Amino acid sequence: VQLQASGGGLVQAGGSLRLSCVASGSIFSINAMGWYRQAPGGQRDLVAITRGGSTDYADSVKGRFTISRDNAKNTVYLQMNSLKPEDTAVYYCNARIQATIPVWNDYWGQGTLVTVSS
């Protein structure tokens, strides 16, 4: 199982980016899918997560970021609007996947850098 993230880049403050993450390989079922971020010198923090049709966001991104999911494509998206310099970080996707019944494991994408200039 692999997670491939894409969509990062350099954007000015106030701009938008959309991140994508595709899960591939031998997948029986996917539970939660989410996005985390890690700023330089910081820890990896949850940004947004979707599970069972519900979503949850870090307070710092509520109203600006939207997480969505295409189950048919095993893909999760993060639409980021009104970006701020403090959103600058490496963004990682995460998914809880059942590759072999009944075992669930967490998988991580390789990270995609988002840089917001002021």
C-alpha positions as CSV (number, residue, x, y, z in Angstrom):
1,V,0.0,0.0,0.0
2,Q,1.3,3.5,-0.9
3,L,0.0,7.0,-0.4
4,Q,1.1,9.5,-3.0
5,A,0.5,13.2,-2.2
6,S,0.7,16.1,-4.6
7,G,-0.3,19.7,-5.1
8,G,2.0,21.6,-2.9
9,G,3.9,24.7,-4.0
10,L,4.6,28.3,-3.5
11,V,1.7,30.7,-3.2
12,Q,1.2,34.3,-2.0
13,A,-0.8,35.0,1.2
14,G,-4.5,35.0,0.4
15,G,-4.1,32.5,-2.3
16,S,-5.3,28.9,-2.7
17,L,-3.9,25.4,-3.3
18,R,-5.5,22.0,-3.5
19,L,-3.6,19.0,-2.2
20,S,-4.4,15.4,-3.4
21,C,-3.5,12.1,-2.0
22,V,-4.1,8.8,-3.7
23,A,-3.9,5.4,-1.9
24,S,-2.9,2.5,-4.1
25,G,-2.0,-1.2,-3.8
26,S,-3.8,-4.1,-2.2
27,I,-6.6,-2.3,-0.3
28,F,-9.6,-4.0,1.1
29,S,-11.1,-1.0,3.0
30,I,-10.1,2.5,4.0
31,N,-11.4,4.1,7.2
32,A,-10.2,7.5,8.1
33,M,-8.2,9.7,5.7
34,G,-6.6,12.9,6.8
35,W,-4.0,15.6,6.4
36,Y,-1.3,16.6,8.9
37,R,1.4,19.2,8.7
38,Q,4.8,19.8,10.1
39,A,6.4,23.3,10.1
40,P,10.2,23.6,10.4
41,G,11.3,22.8,13.9
42,G,7.8,21.8,14.9
43,Q,5.8,18.6,15.4
44,R,3.4,16.9,13.1
45,D,-0.1,18.2,13.8
46,L,-3.5,17.2,12.5
47,V,-5.0,19.6,10.0
48,A,-8.2,17.9,8.9
49,I,-9.6,14.4,8.9
50,T,-12.6,12.6,7.4
51,R,-14.1,9.4,8.6
52,G,-17.5,7.9,8.1
53,G,-18.8,10.9,6.3
54,S,-17.8,13.3,9.1
55,T,-15.0,15.8,9.1
56,D,-12.9,17.5,11.7
57,Y,-10.5,20.4,11.5
58,A,-7.8,22.1,13.5
59,D,-9.1,25.4,14.9
60,S,-6.4,27.3,12.9
61,V,-7.8,26.2,9.5
62,K,-11.6,26.1,10.2
63,G,-13.4,28.2,7.6
64,R,-10.4,28.2,5.3
65,F,-9.6,24.6,4.5
66,T,-12.0,21.9,3.3
67,I,-11.3,18.2,3.3
68,S,-13.1,15.9,0.8
69,R,-12.8,12.3,-0.3
70,D,-13.5,10.3,-3.4
71,N,-14.0,6.7,-2.2
72,A,-14.1,5.3,-5.7
73,K,-10.7,6.7,-6.4
74,N,-9.2,6.1,-2.9
75,T,-8.3,9.8,-2.9
76,V,-8.5,12.5,-0.3
77,Y,-8.2,16.2,-1.1
78,L,-7.5,19.3,0.9
79,Q,-8.7,22.6,-0.5
80,M,-6.8,25.4,1.1
81,N,-8.1,29.0,0.7
82,S,-7.1,32.3,2.3
83,L,-3.6,30.9,2.9
84,K,-1.4,32.5,5.5
85,P,2.4,32.5,6.0
86,E,1.8,30.4,9.1
87,D,0.3,27.7,7.0
88,T,3.8,27.1,5.5
89,A,4.7,23.4,6.3
90,V,5.2,20.0,4.8
91,Y,1.8,18.4,4.5
92,Y,1.4,14.7,4.9
93,C,-1.6,12.6,4.1
94,N,-2.6,9.7,6.3
95,A,-5.0,6.8,5.9
96,R,-6.1,3.9,8.1
97,I,-6.3,1.0,5.7
98,Q,-7.3,-2.6,5.8
99,A,-5.0,-4.4,3.4
100,T,-5.5,-7.8,5.0
101,I,-8.6,-8.7,7.0
102,P,-8.8,-8.1,9.9
103,V,-5.7,-5.9,10.3
104,W,-5.9,-2.1,10.1
105,N,-2.7,-0.1,9.7
106,D,-1.9,3.6,9.4
107,Y,-0.1,4.7,6.2
108,W,1.6,8.0,5.4
109,G,2.3,9.8,2.2
110,Q,5.7,11.2,1.4
111,G,4.8,14.8,2.2
112,T,4.3,17.8,0.0
113,L,5.7,21.3,0.8
114,V,3.4,24.3,1.0
115,T,5.1,27.7,1.2
116,V,3.0,30.8,1.7
117,S,4.8,34.1,1.1
118,S,3.8,37.3,2.7
